[in-house]
Amino acid sequence: MGLIFPVAEDTPDDKDAAFEDFATDWSDTWMVEVDTDFEDEEAGDVVRLGPMTAQAAWDLASALDAKRSEWTMIILPLFSDTDVDAIIEQIES
């Protein structure tokens, strides 16, 4: 299924996935969510791996995608800020 990750603002839509296009500035800490059946929320398993650095999350998700391309790997930022306004600002930006 492939990789899903936040992209940097200046990344062209038709570009192949590359670490350089990954919005690593969103967070210092990341996780990888592995979904074995992304199309059906009732089926499949979801596993969350982390926390880790952006590069480690990218490398892990890419390696999993190479071996199990039918799965979906979602790279997600982890935020430690508990200020609600700061969280909303980060999500909406």
C-alpha positions in Angstrom: 0.0 0.0 0.0 2.9 2.4 0.7 4.1 5.1 3.0 1.9 7.9 4.3 3.8 10.8 5.9 3.6 14.6 6.4 5.5 16.3 3.5 7.3 19.6 3.5 5.4 22.5 2.0 7.5 22.8 -1.1 7.3 19.2 -2.1 5.8 18.6 -5.6 2.7 16.4 -5.7 4.1 14.1 -8.4 7.4 13.3 -6.7 8.4 9.8 -5.5 8.7 9.5 -1.7 12.0 10.6 -0.4 13.3 11.4 3.1 14.1 14.9 1.9 10.4 15.6 1.3 9.4 14.5 4.8 8.4 17.3 7.2 10.8 16.3 9.9 10.5 19.7 11.6 7.0 18.8 12.9 8.5 17.0 15.9 11.7 15.6 17.4 9.9 12.3 18.1 8.1 10.0 15.7 6.2 6.7 15.5 5.4 4.3 12.7 1.9 2.9 12.5 1.6 -0.3 10.5 -1.9 -1.2 9.2 -2.2 -4.6 7.6 -5.5 -3.8 6.0 -5.9 0.0 5.6 -8.9 -0.2 3.4 -11.1 -2.0 6.0 -11.1 -0.6 9.5 -12.9 -3.7 10.7 -10.2 -6.1 9.5 -6.4 -6.2 9.8 -4.1 -5.3 12.6 -2.7 -1.9 13.6 0.7 -1.8 15.3 2.4 1.3 16.6 6.2 1.4 16.9 8.2 4.1 18.6 9.1 6.6 19.7 12.1 7.2 17.5 13.8 9.9 15.5 12.5 11.0 12.1 15.3 9.2 10.2 14.7 6.0 12.2 11.0 6.2 11.5 11.6 6.7 7.8 14.1 3.9 7.6 11.8 1.5 9.5 8.7 2.3 7.5 10.7 2.1 4.2 12.2 -1.3 5.2 8.7 -2.7 6.2 7.3 -1.3 2.9 10.0 -3.1 0.9 9.0 -6.4 2.5 5.3 -6.0 2.9 4.1 -3.5 0.2 0.5 -4.6 0.8 0.6 -3.0 4.3 0.3 0.7 4.9 3.0 2.4 6.9 2.0 5.8 8.4 4.8 8.0 9.9 3.3 10.2 12.6 4.8 12.9 14.8 4.5 12.6 18.6 4.0 15.8 20.5 4.9 16.2 24.2 3.3 19.7 24.5 0.2 19.5 26.6 -0.9 23.2 26.0 -4.2 22.8 24.1 -3.7 26.1 22.2 -0.2 25.0 21.1 -1.5 21.6 20.0 -4.3 23.2 18.0 -1.8 25.7 16.4 0.5 22.8 15.4 -2.2 20.7 13.9 -3.7 23.6 11.9 -0.4 24.8 10.6 
